[in-house]
């Protein structure tokens, strides 16, 4: 997110950025030739950065605050093979990093060769 406010000759520009990534491994269980279930466990990391810049009467101020935290991550999903070399993956991923819960759904399509 970013934005600016300009009351009474002061110009502000703030930017907040969050990046998340994970590395997980786990088993898969094939239900049939076309369907598999999988579970994942590993580590997730989040980096949050806040940048601010302001000017007033020719004076300038800049500040940057950044924090990176790592924690446990998990996931589960189903993988489908609708055609011989096509893979469709639908899954859930969650993590708990510094008492902050991060979760989401992932959908992917791939080609196996």
Number of C-alpha atoms within 10 A of each C-alpha: 8 11 10 14 12 12 8 7 10 14 15 17 15 17 14 15 12 13 10 13 11 18 13 15 13 12 10 15 12 13 10 9 10 13 16 16 17 16 18 17 19 15 17 22 18 17 14 14 14 16 15 17 15 18 15 13 8 7 8 10 10 12 10 12 10 12 10 13 12 17 16 17 23 21 21 18 18 18 21 18 19 12 10 11 10 13 17 16 17 15 17 16 20 18 23 17 18 11 8 9 10 14 14 10 12 12 11 10 12 11 11 8 6
